[in-house]
Structure formats: structure tokens, C-alpha cells
């Protein structure tokens, strides 16, 4: 969830700087960062290549960023639902499986 939060901040920053001359779109390689998340290192933020650069040197694509926001929100929702399920299991184990019925 920390990785998702980091990506959300990066995408929000890209959108906020959509009109900033010379700003370059940033992101993280979500899949490789997810695999290396166990190391405890901060995600590596990189400039995104291959995007159309406007006359002012800015390459933010709002359609791309909007898609990433939606994708990130979906992943966060799934992760929080999984975490909630795991917490229920732990709570049941601590309570000895007694549901109070």
C-alpha cells in the first residue's frame, strides 16, 4: 500500500505540473518496485520517455495520468480489501474463533 501511495503522489504531481514549462513526467516501474518492495528501499522515480513533448518542453499527458489514477485507485481498493480480510482472520484467531453467537 505504501508503493501505491507513492505512485498516487507522483501521478498527482504530474497532473499538477501539466502546465509547468519544461516539466518531465515521472513514474515508478510498479511491477519491478512491487517485486523489490521487501528490501525496504524507497521506490526509484524515473522520467518517462517516449511521450509527446509540447513546445514548452512539458510532456505530461493528462489522459495517461487520469488512467494511472484510476488504475492506482483500483489497486488500492483491492489491497485494502485484502488487508481487511486478513485482519478479520487475525481477530478471529485472537478471539479464539468465538463469533459471539
Buried (B, 14 or more C-beta within 10 A) or exposed (E): EEBBEBBBEBBEBBBEBBEEEEBBBBBBEBEEBBEBEEEEEEBEBEEBEEBEEBEEEBBBBEEBBEEBBEBBEEBBEEEEEEEEEEEEEEEEEEEEEEEEE
